[in-house]
Amino acid sequence: MRKIFIAMSLVLFACGADAKVDLSIGAALPPVAIEVTDNEYTPREVTIKAGQTLIFENVGANGHDIVLAEPDSLSDFGIDLESFTKGSTYEAAINKPGTYIYFCSIHGTKKGSGMAGTIVVE
């Protein structure tokens, strides 16, 4: 009985919130492209591995920004309007598994409506 308890404890510990994520898997995968047009991100939802690169390209006529709905979840993610004009690209790699909603503060909302998207990091 004790062996079963120890084995189960190890499994639960390994799956806990502090479990380490192997970023080399995501880093070895090709980047995922997100096209930024006027008033939308395409695709609207992407699923990536932790450490995998996202490349946002502004192909629209207008400048946009990329803001997280919960900015405290990732302190180094996002780009401002002045830096993300037509023809600009923004690259980011997210190392923390989770689901992240992002939006353009001009054309979308932090609740995910309008110009918004979702990134699922496994």
FENCORGI-V784332 format. One record per helix or strand of 2 or more residues. SS is the DSSP state (@ for helix, = for strand). FROM is the first residue (numbers start at 0). LEN is the number of residues. Records with the same first field share a line. If there is no record, write none. Layout:
SS: FROM-LEN, FROM-LEN
This chain:
@: 1-13, 22-6, 70-3, 80-3
=: 31-6, 39-3, 44-4, 52-6, 65-3, 88-5, 97-11, 113-8
